[in-house]
């Protein structure tokens, strides 16, 4: 039987056209994914984020006349790709998704003190622990004897002989340096500066050579945090641990779905593994590296050591190692510890012989972001019991002390990083990161990241906690997240969806209303419920009560700060004294930063990872009940939050 | 002042056009080189080889109406690019030089017994010496415990743990194998075959993994000889040393000149280093590797070990390491021993972690082809004195015994490999490799390489020795190489150039006369004079007489055999008893073959190279006089050849 497929012509950026045949009933988002046409779709087709907008230029389609599209936009041809289906031949304009990433890409010299503070505090702690200055890399200046007719030893042997005599240990030389050596020696009167890496084996290794006077200042290392939603990196001087530059961008894999399961499924399709790898490496990491190097006045090849922390799926997709089996019983990763990778293996444009160290995974759902993060939190050193919570697209928990550490994972979704929320965004310029609401007037008092006068662009994780907490406190929404008051800022659209306008069109950067709908609130409630129920279930499984917790460390790129009181009020975090809580920022990144500066840190993290136990929450009989009970503000069991409710 | 340059449009293969502006008086060959337009020019513009033919399509040019162009061809527009200069805007058709290489590219299963013989004899000798089966690579079959929910160890750790237990030594895994592992394990019920490389350090290394049943037969290694004129390779099974396939082609760098000095100069121009590297790697080595692998039924990634022998310039240009200083006083190479190179560094398409070992250089003009060749000749083991002669584009000599070895080099030019000779060619199908001439009738009796009925295409090195030796013996040419008899086969053209027709048009493959001109003979005489005078000078310098030579080993791709008696007759080799001579073929290749099969051979060659002394012939006051005296048949000093003269 022949199926009557519809011809769809996607017009993408740069004037290119992609022609594909869509079976009846398939959404344009699905059709586009198969044809590898990039459409920004953080909610992966759930119809919640409203970001997969496309414009019909000709032909007939049904659906897509959805609440995210205004009547005017509908007339112009705008539809949500996830909701619209071809019923004739179509020509479809696709907005440039690369543009969307680029607009989210940001490189700074990291001058803002509050961002530096976390690194500087950690660096101080590492120095106190003796974990510093052992990246294994050093600069060695050598002066060679000039060759002559009666001393025609080759350049390379001349250098290696001198280095061995000078350092007391033989050395090999990387191919990269071999190709530079003859000219460098002759530019600098047969003297040069070598970047030398200490090795365990019989020989150290010369990674680079340069004329005297060049790069006398330092040796650069790079720490990367690859999050499901966001990629962040810092460039550091390995001699001092000083920060040289920082960069962040959205993870280009977002078009293949917001969560790790969607990404894994996409990666198993023909060519998918390479597409997913390219989406994060070529579209995000490589341009970010160029950006941070440009800011620091370096070439990418001058990065001699790289560390990467990411969850297990991200570390597989980054390396192009099959992630297929992560989601299939018995949930076995391809690797825990990636082993000795080189810059050239990974195509990231740094020095080809740079050692690239991935923070070790401990299971399919607890990965390097957590092992690096646990190190950074220092809970592994304490005698008292701590809880470490990483609020990312996946939520991960680690409980324990210096004697034992137990971890588990839950799927929170991207809401904490602004995904899956119609007006969500990451914690960068324009994000509402905090907000009080006047109970009387229902007027908001937002705090916006950025320079004075910055207009709001969206709401980041900490802002969502605040606004939802305040909406609940002011009685604007009920325990189910439904709107129960009326007013200028509370409205209901033609589909019966209620929303709260945080900023009116004339106040925002986009010129459109910035509003939080009850669908957004519902998404957020499920995210916070996932976290809270995971905490409860884990403690029950190991038979500890909440009271044993001396400290709770909250990590994640949720915002530059988090109002713990409001997070407790909405039932996201346990009702403990506020002073027990410590917001410690992006510990995946700070852990990677500690790793790049010190090999001892890497060894310590490996040791921590080997000792960590993984609990599978889904096998805990009470977990689903806990989750359902937590899908209220603050919780169905009000006793748990009686000081806040 | 504005120079009135002429616009030249080169039409090259594939219909592409290259537009360039030529200053008045510049040859089209020069103009083409600057524009990176490939023209086959083995004599590098000396006007002797007659191979740089181009066809003028429009415009006016002067020169190029040269003896290599017939009047009919001249009318059609054919010119020699090295001799023709633009005097107006020109459109020039350039024959496809890639085609010329391709036609010279040859891959075989190496079934011909006379080619196999040298390898089999060497292999036997290596086994007797205990230099075999130690390539460091082995196949290990492992059976892993299946993972389960209560045993979710990652694939990689599961493999490494099992290998360590099974072999008694820890192992790391190459990135290439990491990416294959998860699927291989699940295709083969968690068993697999590993290609394991033994390492000196704490860990062996898994280079590859494959499902049970695949490649149970062997592990492939590749030995490459990179000659200035010719590239040759053999694929071998590292378990047995058996030959799997062989391939050869012209060196694509030929368009940048026939000798190493021209190549070095070209490599120092902007972009030149990469152009020279590409010309030999991408145009010759990579396609040959594909060819030999196809013949053997392997993928190039299944080559796990590679050895390369080439002269010092070739080893620099192959790796892309600057060769600039080789030709400048004090003649210092960038490296003697290239160190630990990997397949991926060199872009040759083999396993990215394959170890690539270059035979060590000992100076700017004695390189890895000689150190590998000396090993292959076994002269380093003898108590008696031997002379090793490598007849390549450079001629190199090594003299000595187990106590000492002395080497020197001379520039013979490409004549021995058929370059710089109008009808010259390499020793492949269609080459006249031997030839007797009837003194009475002056009729030739050639022996042609190839199947019965093969028509002659050209003359290879051994054929040239024969023909010139016979022309001299029969009194057809005098001691200066000038024609002194007349007849059907001896003619003189309008430029006064005499020639001997070895085969008339109707007998040849091309349908054109195959003739040796007195210019060719003169080129050849200078090549043989370079060799002979070098031998004499070297022995004088170290104060040994010819009589001390017990054995003379003649190596090189000059032909599958060489008639020593005729070589002595023309004064190319010293007048010693014929039984002292041994033609031992391409020892650069057989040496590389020994190296790929055995790490001990590599160590031995390094040891030999460190002990070898290099003599600079040009600093020997008598060398030029020796050379001039040797530019006769057989020599100005007839006493040296009194049994042959």
Interface residues (C-beta under 8 A of the other chain):
Chain A: X147 X148 X149 X151 X152 X153 X154 X155 X156 X157 X172 X173 X175 X178 X179 X181 X182 X183 X186 X200 X201 X202 X319 X320 X321 X322 X324 X325 X329 X330 X331 X332 X333 X334 X335 X336 X337 X338 X339 X340 X341 X342 X344 X345 X352 X361 X363 X364 X614 X616
Chain B: X147 X148 X149 X151 X152 X153 X154 X155 X156 X157 X172 X173 X175 X178 X179 X181 X182 X183 X186 X200 X201 X202 X319 X320 X321 X322 X324 X325 X329 X330 X331 X332 X333 X334 X335 X336 X337 X338 X339 X340 X341 X342 X344 X345 X352 X361 X363 X364 X614 X616
